Amino acid sequence: MAAKAKRRRVKFQVEADAQSTVSVAGTFNQWDATRHVLKMKDGVYALNILLAPGQYQYKFVVNNVWCVDPECPEWAPNEYGSLNSVIDVA
């Protein structure tokens, strides 16, 4: 039986107005915008998620508006004619 790949802590963070509702959705959670809700801390919304090594696409959902991560340099086109942010977890 093969050993499971060690999961890594990945921090997702984005700036948004106070009192916003912010989550992250992507290939790691079947694009479920309700599953990973970010919390405001030190002026930014942030959340740590444990992910297995691999490449993931994601977007932030800020007040029901889907948006790419402005701090992420890698993007991929999606089926909706916009872009997804891409992260590689080693």
C-alpha positions as CSV (number, residue, x, y, z in Angstrom):
1,M,0.0,0.0,0.0
2,A,1.5,3.3,-1.0
3,A,2.0,6.0,1.6
4,K,-0.3,9.0,1.4
5,A,1.4,12.2,0.2
6,K,2.1,14.6,3.1
7,R,-0.3,17.5,3.0
8,R,1.0,21.0,3.3
9,R,-0.5,24.0,5.0
10,V,-1.4,26.6,2.3
11,K,-2.4,30.1,3.3
12,F,-5.0,31.9,1.2
13,Q,-5.4,35.6,1.8
14,V,-6.9,38.6,0.1
15,E,-7.7,42.2,1.0
16,A,-11.4,43.1,1.1
17,D,-13.6,45.7,2.8
18,A,-14.4,45.1,6.4
19,Q,-17.7,43.3,6.9
20,S,-17.3,41.5,3.5
21,T,-18.1,37.8,3.1
22,V,-15.0,36.1,1.7
23,S,-14.4,32.5,0.8
24,V,-12.1,30.5,-1.5
25,A,-13.3,27.9,-3.9
26,G,-11.3,25.7,-6.3
27,T,-10.4,22.3,-7.5
28,F,-9.5,21.3,-4.0
29,N,-13.1,21.6,-2.8
30,Q,-15.1,21.0,-6.0
31,W,-15.6,24.8,-6.4
32,D,-17.8,24.9,-3.3
33,A,-17.9,28.6,-2.4
34,T,-19.4,27.9,1.0
35,R,-16.9,25.3,2.3
36,H,-13.8,27.5,3.1
37,V,-14.7,30.8,4.6
38,L,-11.9,33.3,5.3
39,K,-11.7,35.3,8.5
40,M,-10.5,38.9,8.9
41,K,-7.2,39.1,10.7
42,D,-4.7,41.9,10.8
43,G,-6.5,43.8,8.0
44,V,-6.8,40.9,5.5
45,Y,-9.0,37.9,5.1
46,A,-7.1,34.6,5.5
47,L,-7.5,30.9,5.9
48,N,-5.0,28.0,6.1
49,I,-6.0,24.8,4.2
50,L,-4.1,21.5,4.2
51,L,-3.6,20.3,0.6
52,A,-1.8,17.3,-0.8
53,P,1.0,18.0,-3.3
54,G,-0.3,18.9,-6.8
55,Q,-1.6,21.8,-8.9
56,Y,-4.8,23.5,-8.0
57,Q,-7.0,26.2,-9.6
58,Y,-9.0,28.6,-7.4
59,K,-10.8,31.9,-7.0
60,F,-11.8,34.0,-4.1
61,V,-15.5,34.8,-3.7
62,V,-16.0,38.3,-2.2
63,N,-19.6,39.2,-1.5
64,N,-20.7,36.7,-4.1
65,V,-18.3,38.0,-6.8
66,W,-15.8,35.5,-8.1
67,C,-12.3,37.0,-8.5
68,V,-8.7,35.9,-9.1
69,D,-6.1,36.2,-6.5
70,P,-4.4,39.6,-7.2
71,E,-1.2,38.3,-5.6
72,C,-1.0,35.1,-7.6
73,P,1.3,35.3,-10.7
74,E,0.0,32.2,-12.4
75,W,-3.5,32.0,-14.0
76,A,-5.3,29.6,-16.3
77,P,-8.3,30.2,-18.6
78,N,-11.5,28.6,-17.5
79,E,-14.6,27.4,-19.4
80,Y,-16.4,30.7,-18.5
81,G,-14.1,32.9,-20.5
82,S,-12.3,34.3,-17.5
83,L,-9.2,33.2,-15.5
84,N,-8.5,31.0,-12.4
85,S,-5.6,31.5,-10.1
86,V,-3.2,28.5,-10.1
87,I,-1.1,27.3,-7.2
88,D,1.5,24.5,-7.1
89,V,1.8,22.7,-3.8
90,A,5.1,20.9,-3.4
